[in-house]
Structures are given as structure tokens and as C-alpha cells.
């Protein structure tokens, strides 16, 4: 709604409908999860793409979550591959203890490089989809893309059967996944608390 694609979730009122992945709303939850692996009072960070219109919402949500647990939040920008080295050096210079990567398409396309950078800087990092821990990222929390695609298919069927897109409510995800890569945790020298492991939907060994 914030970028004007639809007027409301329940009644889009435009020539568009679909599935919302509630992107910005989960940034704070991701920060809380990764901070369970990096307790204390050290700074935490959000890697954000300022070219993405959702970035301000992500930043605001992360600031609220960081303040709630008494942690300083550092926001580092990156909108091109060449920005990553500078961003991670900034994190190291500020002794950042944990990182949340904003969920957005450019970062998704660079997931292997982001995972490699987090490993090189020995930085516990959380992402938004399971595809990151599957290639060596530490952890992810977010809606299941498989389930979201299934929901999108149901929306398409309704439109193909004659319903107007503006009358078809935008669906929100009902299936969320918390994935931990135990091998990566061991490589980072982290011990995953049993309470965190018990909450994981999948543990990659």
C-alpha cells in the first residue's frame, strides 16, 4: 500500500492483487533472533538498500526493536555490489556484534557474496529466506516462498475465472520458517542456545 499498488489489503481497488510478504514488519523479529546469539550490549546493524522504497520502514522497525532490547543500531547502506566491502568494513570498525540484512531483491541476487562477506568478517547474520542458510548463511526468518507462490497461484486462478483483481483481497503469508545452519554457527564459534534450536523449523547440519 505504501507505494500505491493497492488501496487496501482487503479491497485493492486497482488492477492488481497478489501476496504480501510483510517484509518490513519482520525486521525487528529478525534482529531479536540474531541478538540471542550475540548477547550483551554491543552494537547491532542493519544492511539496507537506500534505493529500495521500503528501506525507511525497515530501518524504523529495526530501530524500535534495537531500542527495546537496549542495543545500539547502526544502519549501513549498500545499493551496488561495490558497496559491500565498505559496508562490512564499517561494521568491523564499529565492533558490530550481529547483522540483519534487509529483505530486498538486489540482496537476494547477491546472497552468495553476502554470505561469504559475513563469514570473512566472522559476523553472525540473519536473512529473510531459507535460500541464504542453504548456501552457508547463519540463519533466516520469514515467510515460506513456496507457500507464497502457491497462494499467488490461487489468486491467478480467481482472476482467470473472471474476478476483477481489484476485488480480490491481497493475501498475507500464514507459513513462516526459522532456519539455522549449524555448520555455519560452529564455524563462527557460536553455541546455539537449546531454546533457539527448539524454535527452528529446520536445522541444517
Secondary structure, 3 states (H helix, E strand, C coil): CCCCCCCCCCCCCCCCCCEECCCHHHHHHHHHHHHCCCCCCCCEEEEECCCCCCHHHHHHHHHHHHHHCCCCEEEEECCCHHHHHHHHHHHHHCCCCEEEECCCHHHHHCHHHHHHHHHHCCCEEEECCHHHHHCCCCEEEEECHHHHHHHHHHHHHHHHCCCCHHHCCCEECCCEEEEEEHHHHHHCCCCCCHHHHHHCCEEEC
